[in-house]
Amino acid sequence: MGSLSPTHWLIVVLVFALFFGAKRLPDAARSLGRSMRIFKTEVQEMHEPAKTDSTDPGTATVRQLPAPEKPGQVSEAKPVLRDSVRA
């Protein structure tokens, strides 16, 4: 049980051609190539450090509220989303 020989690959290609039809195979190959390129770029983006773009409204960053100015005054600091509407 080794790797597939060229005759095995030829049989596999013929079965695919009979199963899918000769006209649909090029479209399927193009679609597979596009999917692989998209997958490759997504994997590369996952490995890059996160970049924040302040012009992109879709990205929300969390920041803390400022500390109270008076020492006796205690308030609970809650995270606030940037670009959110303050009530």
N, C-alpha and C positions, 0 to 999 in steps of 0.2 A: 504494500500500500504506500506508494510514493506520491509524488506530485502528479498533476494531470499532464499527460503527454499532448503533443499537438493534435493527435487524432481525437482525443477526448474533447479538446476545446472545439474542434470542428463539429463534432456531434452536438455539443451544447449549443453552438451558434445555430446549427440547422434546426434544432428543436425550438429555439426561441423564434426563429424566422417562421416556422410552421405555426407556432402558437400565436404569435402576435401579428404576423403578416409583415411583408417586406417594406410596406409604406410607413408603418408605425415605428419601426426600429430607429430610423434617424431622429425622429422627434423624441423618442424615449432617450436616446443617447444625449441629445442636446439638453433635455430637461435634467438628466442626471449630472451633466457637466455644470449647469447653472447651480444646481443644488449643492454640489461639492464646493464651488467657489463661494457661495453664501456661507456655507458651514465653515470654510477656512477663514473668512474674514471675521465671522462671529467669534471663533476660537481665538484669533489674534487680538480682538478687542477685549476679550475676557482677561487676557494675560497682560495687557497694557494697564498702567496705573490709571486710576479714575481721574478724569479731567472734568472740572466744573466750568461751565460756561454761564456767565451771569446773564447773557442775552436770551438763553433758552428758557421760556416760561414753563416748560414741562418738567424741569428738574427743580425739586424743592429741597432746600437745605434747612437743617434744624439749627437754631441758635438759642442760647439761654437768655432769659430776661436779666436785666441789670440787677445787681444786688441793691438792697435798700440802703438809702443814704444815712438814716438815723440808726444808731446802734440798738436802740430799744425796739425798733420797728422790725417785725418778723413777717416775711411774706414767703409763700411757697413758690419756688422757681419752677416753671413749667416750660417745656420746649414749645417753641412757636415756629410754624412754617413760614418761610420767607414768601412774600407775595400773597399772603393770606389777608383777608379782610379782618380788621380789628373792630370788635364790637364795643 
